[in-house]
């Protein structure tokens, strides 16, 4: 396992976390509606710089404003978007507007679950709400235009996250309805609109994901503990499925083109190789509490994870890196972590024919048991030999 540098209790459960313009300063959005800005010090752990409370309900998602320094954009479970300037920590400035419209049944705004800004198109803010509606706003040095430039309603359940591809000018939305939808960023404001295609719906909920294999594969973690894989451009049915996590995969963090970290509701942060499918080991754990998210610090020296136990844990990421730091963009040495965390264990069947048999086996399991936390998905591979082996008894 990687070294746990610090474990810090926040004032309440964190839903979202982002680093600011520093490798040691980050903001956390909390279930209480507050945002806490902290500075991480090597000697004394985490120091609270300020606490801002823009919402009366939970702050579900936060991102730095790409055009205004010392400014955050935040979204709430009451459908509000806040623009927060924290340059003066003693008197932060907050502007709020309601994004979503009230439902007919409750006459209350629909909560926003995720906001995101594409790296290649920083003029756009994507928001996804609890009903599956995606709104795209124009943002600039003037702030946020309160009227969206585009609204799509391609999903029937909440939007869990957005994945952006700068090289392909594409954004992909993941949904709790078991599908993904694809958008072309260059057509956001066109008459035809940015929508490209929606995938077939799976009997699962997609919660997290990333792009792998140099843009050739899309990986999605699900409520059922599966890593679902699409070939880029073939957005109908998924290409294959890598089962094995005993609980939901709530977070995915890309390490390199073949390897990811997965944060699961069993509290473990696993190192996973994709195609060939292999569990390499365990980075760390939150002692049985669901891992809500993970992120690298800007200098790549630490990984921060946050959990339902109201804690933020800071892990030493240098174990993932080669000793030679002279070149930028070098691949992370995931095998170094595997050697420390535990012996990597391959899937029993790697060839295409046996993988098809595994898929048929999985379909049989789906038909016989609809339980999202079903242990059956963990049977195709041997038990991991790690320091956290006791967490894998169900596998």
Order of alpha helices (4+ residues) and beta strands (2+ residues): beta-beta-beta-beta-beta-beta-beta-beta-beta-beta-beta-beta-beta-beta-beta-beta-beta-beta-beta-beta-beta-beta-beta-beta-beta-beta-beta-beta-beta-alpha-beta-beta-alpha-beta
